[in-house]
Amino acid sequence: MRTVQLNIPDSVVISDMDLTMIIASKLYEDGRLSSGQAAELTGLSKRGFIELLGKYGVSVFSDSLDDLKSDIANA
């Protein structure tokens, strides 16, 4: 696992958890992390991570038409 240091201006009031969730949810949304990997990054359970995604503007469901077709075929 890599460590990243960010220098955030003092005028930006944000908790470490919010910052971690923003990063993890964006990486999840972009398909760079699985929900399990993103949950591990945040220190949450997979269910806990998924339940918080909406707060950060991320859908659990894929926007990809190919993914939707695959889901329908597998249903």
Order of alpha helices (4+ residues) and beta strands (2+ residues): alpha-alpha-alpha-alpha
